[in-house]
Amino acid sequence: MPFAGNESHRSLPGQAGDITQKGYEKKKAKLLAPYIPQTAGIDPFQLEPRLPGPPQSSPFSSAVPYVAASRQSKSRASNSRDERYRSDLHTEAVQAALAKYKERKMPMPSKRRSVLVHSSLDAYTPPDTSSASEDEGSLRRQGRITSTPKQGHLNVEHWLNKVIQSSSTSSSASSTSSHVGGKPTASLADLMAHTHLENHSAPPDVTTGASEHVTHFERPQVSSVRGVPRGFNNSSMETADGVPVNSRVSSKIQQLLNTLKRPKRPPLKEFFVDDFEEQLEVTLADPNQPKPEGLQTTPLQGEPLGVVTNWPPSLLAALQRWGTTQPKAPCLTSLDTTGKPVYTLTYGKLWTRSLKLAYTLLNKLSSKNDPQLRPGDRVALVYPNNDPVAFIVAFYGCLLAELVPVPIEVPLTRKDAGSQQIGFLLGSCGISVALTCDACHKGLPKSQAGDVVQFKGWPRLGWFVTDVKNLSKPPKDWHPMIRDASNNIAYIEYKTSKEGSSMGIAISQAAMLAHCHVLSQSCRYNEGETLTNVLDFKRDAGLWHGILTSIMNRMHVISIPYALMKVNPLSWIQKVCAYKAHIAVVKSRDMHWALLAQRDQRDVSLSSLRMLIVADGANPWSISSCDAFVNVFQSRGLRPEVICPCASSSEALTVAIRRPGNLGGHFSGKMVLSMNGLSYGVIRMDTEEKLSVLTVQDVGAVMPGALVCIVKFDGTPYLCKTDEIGEICVSSRASGTSYYGLPGMTKTVFEAVPVNAGGVPVTEHVFTRTNLLGFLGSGNQVFVVGKMDGLMVVSGRRHNADDVVATALAVEPMKFVYRGRIAVFSVNVLHDERIVLVAEQRPDASEEDSFQWMSRVLQAIDSIHQVGIYCLGLVPANTLPKTPLGGIHLSETKQRFLEGMLHPCNVLMCPHTCVTNLPKPRQKQPEVGPASMIVGNLVAGKRIAQASGRDVTQFEDNDQARKVRISMS
């Protein structure tokens, strides 16, 4: 609902029989005493609404903590915030947009104060109550009624009128609101006169007000759930019992409620009305909206895939070669949380331990007659992010045993965010065995019997610890089958969809080998090079570069744990300097953190780096971190051509990557695009001086041997025009094969056939949808402007969640949002998407700061993106569900919002700014459709058809009857 007003005025609990006037006054004065401010010798109604000092003790002082007006803002650690979306240009644009509002002298909306409702400021607040502090002002000061009952009665009336009249606030800054001049609110005596003493009155029904007598005024932009809306009418309304009450309701909100209200028992003829969509207003397309004008694109071919004479026939063959010919060569070095090396795994040790694990899995986990694991079975790999050595041994041990590893995250509790979806994936894969290390196994929740608990939604698993002490040495005559790469599944990598479901992407052995080949050619990997990996080694680029391609090229990987990055953001640069690393795989987040911490250490050199892979280069907002990193560290040996952003997806693996260039020969593309054009799916160049622009950088060229095209993301995959935004599709041998166990979705995503405007296929190849939105530039360059998972289509216009997050963070981010933790998603309301923004506020943020920040965010998003926010909620710090690496679990956050389990501190609901397709008034239908005929007949009680089974009562006492009963059950 667009607002949440105060609780209904409840009737005074009277006693049976008559009551005298004096008794009535005493009873009323006693009930209202806790709510009336009183100080000896001072008229309580002349007190200011705020006092700078702490409040006196009151019945609510324990539930509502006092927020001091002169609090000091706590300094925050400079490296405590994840600013993936930081952009100086965008911040300046947002501030300029807010300055325009300030020049127009638009008043800012503030909180609403409840007169008769007191809520506590708890860390977790029920979703149906206001949780921000109602602790300020005179409501918190306790006083006793010292005047006579008659005087107290008059004072109460005067004080309530004063507070209620002052509770209405100004309109929002996006639309001018002029309040109508009206009569003062009815006195308390008028309210009491219409209140029954025998029972409690029902809450007021604001849908039955006489809206035709309301004076017209412009609608307000923001309505707070904190109390009475700003726009109001003075018409008298009635409760469900027919008791008139006074309410202040915006005319737009009143129109929304009156239109949406439907009778509880509609007439029978209304069931013959066809689709509900016909009653909604159709959002007409803007005739002036930009449209694509270019020519139809054609698939773009990447460079030829080179032929390597000595290339191994499979990844396991490469491991066998290096494990036997270069046994002492370093393979992987793991670090502890202090940055010290814990263990360096050599290629010889990796080969022998993988052999032992493969033999143990096939021969020691089962009885003689019933082996627990057979070749082709799926096995879960559950390893923490600080133990890459145990993971790589388990991964290659499974490959040698011809098992299919399925890496997943470590479950910490039985109710982890997304844990149930992971359990569904494990069940669909038929997994019965999970491999883990000893330290992780000890940390898993256990039952009283000492066994690992059954996680919610998970199948029953047998846990096996893969430490060396539990492995058996294989006999001398036992050797694994080292086969050439085939189309059999090598491993399954999981991903989480936009709706929160987990899907397993099957990667074949041939695709895994081909991907190692194209990465080696694109990145120019050489034997013996050192690579520093900051990413998660279990999936995506961390797995592809740090576990797979590094083995193919006999590279030495330095794995930086995420826990070390949180303590020392400069650790990866220190390791690049210490090990003279040639390649580093990071995210723009890590580059930004290093910029904040680089002042503490001067003696670092990045001259050894020849390639700095930015794994999230597909995020348009990574360009700011890349440019700033080059500007700062160029004086410390970093060459500008080293920065290599890339684009990747779980389905198509690596889509594009910028090649490491030579000195003076580096070329990178940048474009400044109009956000208004992007919202309509077209490319329009703009200048950085404009407010609503998005600066994007290229993510490199198409991968070797791949074919790339841009298609429309919804419906039939028609090729886009040259100035049109679409979904990037890839046809390559180095891409995923299918969604495991989901043939329908597999056909849609992995077997797309692009067609031209006439519906004719443009090539005989099948393409894989990448979930990336972008376009093709000159010189085979690929540009990405967003992802399908973050796409929100509101009233026919496209908005990207990352863009909205960046705009919200640009509104005084360091003063309010806790560690930059903001979630943006959309919900369906009246058959259209509505944007919801949820942020974590700092622990010391006051309620006034909260509503001021929310108001400015609404203004900035309205100016930059020209879209309204349906709901803006603030939650306490560290309460949003987290991913294993500490990010916000977006799908779980959305689920909690829909279920009413988000527990926000402060909420602004603004449906009147974004719900533009309100239902039309009911009209007589021209004719009755077939669907409504069926529904109408069912409601009327007519039996359309019936079916009867065979009568089995005569066989009640014989065997045939029992068989029939068994078959029926």
C-alpha positions, 0 to 999 in steps of 0.5 A: 500500500502507498502508505501506512497510517496510524493505528485506528482510534480505539474505543475506550474500554468501558464497563457495562452499564451507565457511567457518569460524566466525572467517571468518564473524564477520570477514565479518559485522563487515566488512559491518556496520561502516559501520552501527555507531556507535563512539566511542573509549572509549564503548560505541556502544550507549549513545549518544543517538539524537541529537546537537546537533552536526554529524555526523562524516564517514561514507560517507553524509555526502555523500548526506545533508546535515546539518540543524542542530538550532538552525536559524533560521527565515527570515522570509518576505515578507508578500506571497509567499503566495496565500491565496485560502482564508484565513478567520479564523473557519475558522482558529479552528475548525481550531485549536479542533479540534486543541486537542480532540485535545491535551486528549485527550492523543493522541500524535502520529505521527512518522517511522519510522527505518530500521535497514538502509536509508539514503536521501538527501535530494535535491530529486527522490526516486524515488517508491518510496523514502523521501526525507525525511532519515534523517540524524539520530541515531547512524546517521550517525556513523562508527566502527570496530569495536575489540572482538573479533569475538565482542564485536562480534557481541553488541554488534550484536545488542544495538544492533539490538534497541534501535533496532528496539524504539524504532522503533515509534511512537505511534498517531494522534490520531484513534483510541486505539491500545494496543500489545500487550506482546510479546517483544523482537525476535529477535536478529541471530543468529536472523535470520542463522540463517535466512538463506541465504549462497548467494543473496539472500532475497526480501522478506517476504510479509506476506500469509501471516502467521498472523493468527488468533494476533494479539492484538486491538487498536484500529487506528492512524490513520496508517501512514507509508511511512517504515518499520515501522508502529506497530500490529504483531503478533509472529507469525512470518511467512515469505518467499516462500522459506519463510524465517521473518522477524519483522515488525510489521504492523497487524492492519487492514493485515494484514486488507487484504492477506490479503483482497486477495491472490489466487492467481496462477493461479486455477482455471478455475471462478473465471473464471465468477464475474460482476462484481467489484463483487459481492465488495465490501462495500456502504457502507450509507447512514446512517439518520440522515443529513439529507435534503432536506425542502423543496418542489420548486424552480421555474426563476427568471427574471431581470430583463427585458433592456432595449431600447437604441435605439442599440445596435449590431447587432454588436460589429464595428459598435461598433468601426467606430463608435468607430474612425471617430467617436472615433478619439482616445479611449483604448481600452487602456493597457498597463503594464510590470513597473515600473508605467509606461505602455508604450503607450495604444491609441486606438480609431482605431489599433485600427480601422486596425490591425485592418483591416490585419491582416484584409487581410494574413491573407486576401491575403498569407499565401497564393499566388494559387491556394491561399489559406492562410486562408479565412473560417470557419477557426480561428486560434490566438492565442499572446500573453503576458500582458503584451501586451494591445495586440497581442492585442486587435488580433489578436482584432478583426483575426480577427473582421474577416477572418471567422476564428475566433480561439482564444486559448491560452497561450504554450508555454515548453518542449516539455513544458509542463504540459497542452501536449499537451492544448492540442495536441489542441484545436488539432488538433481545431479544424483550426488551421494558423496561429498569430498572435503578437507579435515578443517572444513569437516570439523567446522560443519554443524554436527548432530549429537551423534557426531555426524554432519547434520542434514542440511535443508533441502539436501540429499543424504550425503556421505562425507569423505575427508581427502587428507593424505592420511585417509588416502590409500596408495594404489598398487603398482599394476593400477593405472588410470585411463588417460583418454583423449578429450571427448564429449563426456562431462568433465565437471559441473559448475553451478550458477544462481539464476535471477529467481534464485534457483541453482542450475548446474552447467555441464562442461565437456572434456572437449570444451574444457580443453578448448577453453584452455587452448583459447585462453593460452593463445589470447593471454599468451601464456608461457611455461613457468610463468607466475600468476597471482589469483585473487578470485574464487578458485572454485568457479568462473575465471578463478577456476579457468585461469588458476586451476585449469589453464595454469596446469596446461601451461605448467604455471605457478599460481599464488592463491590469495585468500579472500580473508587476507584481502579483507585484512590487507587489501594491498596483499595481492600487489605485495605478492606480485612484487615478491614473486615477480608475477607476470599475470594477476587475476583480480576484480575492479573491487580489489583494484579500488581497495588497493588504491585506498591502501597504497599510501601505507606502502611505498616500496612496491613495483609492478614492472613485472606484470605483463597482464592484469586481467579484470574479471568483472570488466563486463561491469560498466562501472569498473572503468573508473577503478581501472583508470584510477589504478593506472594513474596511481601505479604508473609511477611504480612500473605499471604500464597502461597496456597491462590492463585487460578487462574481460567478459565471461558468463557461466554458460559460454565461459570466456566471451571476450578479453582484451589482449596484452599489448606491446609498448605503444601499440595498445588500443582501448575503446571508450564510449559515452552513451546516453542512458535515455537511449540505453533505456530504449535499447538503442546506442546514442553517443553523448558527452560526459558533460551530460548528467544521464550518461554511461561511460563504457570500455571495451572488454577486448576482442572475440575469442579465437575460433569463436563466432559472436552475434547480437540478438534480441533478448526476448522471444525469437533471436532476431539479429539486432541492428548496429545501433541496437542493444541486445544479448551477446551470443557465442558459437564456440567449442569452448563453451558450456554444453547444457543445464544438467537435467534441464533439457527445456532450458538447455534448448533455449539457451545453448541451442539458439539459432539467430535469424534475420528480419525475414526469419531465415537462419543466418548460419548453420551454427548453434549459439549459446546465450551469454546473459550479457547485454551489449553491442559490437564496436569497431575492430572486433571489439565487444562492449557490455552495458549490463547483464540479463540478471540485472535487467528491469523493464519498467513501462517498456523502458530498460533499466540495469540494477548496477546503474541504479546502485551506482546512482544511489551510492553517489548520494553521500555514500560515505556518510550513510550506507554501510560498506556500500551494501545496496540491493536493487531488484524488481517485483511485479505489481499490476503486470509490470515490474516495479523497482525496489531498493534496499540498503544497509544503513550505518549503525549510528544513523538517525532517523532524520538522516535516513529519510533525508538520504532516501529523499535524495536517492529518489530525486537522483534516480528520478533525474538520472534514470527518469524512473520512479522507485516503488519501495525504498527500504533501510535495514540494520547493518549486516542483516541482508543475506550474504553470499559465501564471499560476503556479497549481498545474496540478491535472490534471497533478499528479494524472497524475504521482501516478498515474504515480509521477512526483511524487517526494515528500519525505515521504508518509503513506499512510492507506488503513485510515482511508478504505477501508471497502468491503473485498472480502467473502470468496469465496462460492459463486455461486448461478448462472452469468451470461452474461458469466461464461459467455463469459469462461469459455469463452474461458479454456477454449479453446472457439471461440465463433465464427469467420470466414474470408475468401476464398481469394486464393492462386489469384490470386497472380500477377495484378493482382486479387491485388495489388488484394486485397492493397492493399485488405486492407492 
